[in-house]
Amino acid sequence: MQGSTLIIQTLELLCLGAGLGFFGGLFGIGGGIIAIPMLVMGFGMPQAMAQGTVLVIMVPNLLVSWWQYARQHPIPFGTMLRIGVVASLSTWAVAHVATSVNQAALHLVFNVFLLMLGVRLLKVNRAQTIQPMHRPFASKFMPLVGVIGGGCMGLLGVGGGLVATPLFTRWFGQKQVAAQGLSLALVAPSALIALLSYSTAQQVYWSMGAGGILTVSAGVAVAHSLPEAKIRTIFAVMLLLTALWSILRVTLGV
């Protein structure tokens, strides 16, 4: 009886992970932000474990995306290495804190981040493009973005690319394509470091994450069939609604 129960539970987790992987592919590197509150609110998973589990789904997708992007849009190796190293160190340091802090506080920080990100994405959608500064910073300061993006990856498990891309565009005058490549150079190694840190702290549900790897490509296929602006708007609205629901649920018991 115990054996059959374990098999059923494993299949349920694989199916749930498959659904999360699909949303990850549909919304790109930001899909994990939707998956985390689903695990916390829908299945009662602690915030840190939800963040670690989603990384199992996102890391392979990010590494493949990084490799494919580097082939089509080459990035100077020195720049890529410096950004990746700084981001990885920042991720490692912050992840050790995130896995041991109060889960309610971490949950609140995560949802405030969702609110801010959702509002920013809606503004960017209306403006269509992010205007660079009149005097962009010198490219030698690009690794500093790794501190911010890597910190997000360590604290929240996700969001580093969504934060880094507009910074590369606005602060350093990079075009959108180049900014996305630089963000992948930051996020891919940071996500791997974050996964290792969360795993060391036993904050990863491996069977659930493994199911998601199988359905990422299906989500990507659906994303390619929809208008990009519509996907961005849906994603931003989902961020806002998810954050508001989560905050109200905790504070008012809704």
N, C-alpha and C positions, 0 to 999 in steps of 0.2 A: 504493500500500500504506500509506504514511504517513497519507494522508488518511482511509482507512477505519479505521485504528487510532485516529486522533484522534476520529472519530465514535463509535466503540464506547466509548472511554474517557469521552467526554462523556455518552453515554447512561447508562453505569454510574453516573456521578456524579449525574446527574439522578434516577435511580431511588433511589440511596442518600439523596439529599436529600429525596425524596418520603417515604421511610420515616421520616426524622428529623422532618419536618414533621408527619406524622401523630401521632407521640408528643408533639410539642410541643402540638398541639391537644388531645390526650387528657389530658395532665397540666397544661394551662394554662401559665402563665408559668414554671413550674418544669420544663417538658419539656426545655429546653436543657441542664439539669444531667445528664440521662440521655444526651443525644445526644453531649455532649463526650467522656466516657470511651469511648463506642462508636467515635468517630473516632480517639482516641488508641490504644486497645488493639487494636481490630479492624483498623485501616487504617494504623497507624504514623504518624499525623499528629502533628507537634509540638504541644505543649499550647497555645501561643499561637495557632497557626493554627486549631486546632479551636475555640477560644473565639471567634475572629473569624468563622469560617465559620458557626457556629450563630447568630450575631447577624443574619446575612442572613435567616434563617428567622423569627427572633423579632421583629425590629423592625416589620415591617408588621402582624403580629398585635397587638403591643402598642399601636401607634398607633391602630389601628381600635378596640381594646378601650377605650382611653382616651377616644376620641371618643364611643363609645356610652355609656360609663359616665357621662361628664360630662353627657350629655343627660338621663339617667334620675336621676342623683344629683348635682345641681349642687354644686360646691365653690367657696367664695369665691375669686375670681380672684387676689387679693393673696396669699393663703396658698399657692395652687397655684403661682404664679409664683416665690415665694421658695423653696419646696421644690425646684422644678424647676431653678432657677438654681444653688442650692447643690449639688444632686446632680450636675448636669452638670459643674460646675467640679471637683468631687471626682473624678468619673469620668475627666475629661480628664487630670488630674494623675497619677492612679494607673495609667491605661492606658498612659501613656508609659513608666512603670517596668516594667509587666508584659510589654510587648513586647520588652524588652531584658534581662530577668533570666535566670538559669540555668533552663532548661526543666525539669530534674529537680526543682529546688526548687519551682517553680511547680506542678508536677504533685503534689508532696507536699502543699502547702498546699491545693490544690483537693480532694484526697481526705480530708484532715482535716476540711475544711469539710463535705463530704458526710456523714461520720460524725456530726458534731455535729448537723447539720440533720436527719438521719434519726432520731436519738434524740429530738430535741425534738418532731418531728412525731408520733411514736408517743405521747409523753407528752400532747401536746395532744389527740390522738384519744381517749385514755382520759378526759381531763378534760372534753372536749367544748367548753369555752370557756376563754379566757385571762382570768384575774382581773386587773382593773386595780389600780393602786396605791391605797392609802388616800387619798393626797393627790396626785392627778395634777399633772404639770407644767403651767405656763401654756402656752396655745397659741402664744404668740410664740416659744417655743423649738422648735416643730415643724421648722423648717428644719435643725436639728442632726441629725435623722434622715437628712436628705439626705447628710450627710457619711458616715455609716455605709453606707447603701444605695448611694450613688454609688461609694464605695470598693470595695464588693463587685462592682459592675458593671464597674469599671475593672480590678480585679485578676483576676476570674474570668470576666468576660463575662456572667454570669448571677447569679441569687440575690438581687438587690437587693430585689425585692418580697417574697420569702419571709422576708427579715430585717426589712424595714420594717413589714409589716403587724402582727406581734405587738408591735412597739415602739409604734406608734400606739395600739394597744389597751391595752397595759399602762401605758405611761408617761403617756399623755395621756387615758386613759379614753374613747377613741373606740369606738363600736359597730363590729362587724365590717364592715358595709356601708360605713361612712364610712372606716374604716381601709384597705379595699381600694381605694377611690377615691383616697385620698391616696397610696397606694403606686404606683398607676398614674401619677399626676402626677409621681412621682419617677422611676419606672423607664422610662417611654416616652422622655422626652428623653435620659436617661442612656444608654439602649441605643443611641440614634442617635449620640450623641457617641462611645461606645465603638466602634461600628462604623467611624466615620470615623477614629478613632485607629488601630485595628487595620489598616484598609485602607491608611492612609498608611505604616504599617510593613510593608506587603505580607504581612499575615498573614490574608488572607481568600481562600477558594476560592469564587469567585462562582458558578460553574456548579453546584456542589453545593447552595449555599444557595438558588439560584433554583428548584430542583426542589421544595424543601420548602414554598414559598409556596403551591403548588397543592393540597396535601393537608392543610393546617391545618384547614380547615373540616370535613373528613371526621373528623378526630380529635375535634373539638369535638362533632360529632353523636353519636359513640359515647360520649363522656363524659357527655352529657346523658341517655343511656339507662341508665346505671349508677348505683347508690347512691353518693352523695358520700362517705360514710364509707369505703366499700370502695375507692374510687379513692385516697383519702388514705392508707389503710393500704398498698395495693399500691405506691404511690409511695414511701412511707417505707422499706418493706422493700427495694425496688429500690435506693434510695440506699445503704442499709447494705451490701447484697451487692456492689454495684458498687465502693464504696470499699474494702471488705475485699479483694475480688479484685484490684483494681488495686495496692493496697499490697503484698500477698503476691507478686504477679507481679513487682514491681520489686525487692523486698528479698530474696525467696527463689528467684526465677526459676521460679515455679510456672507 
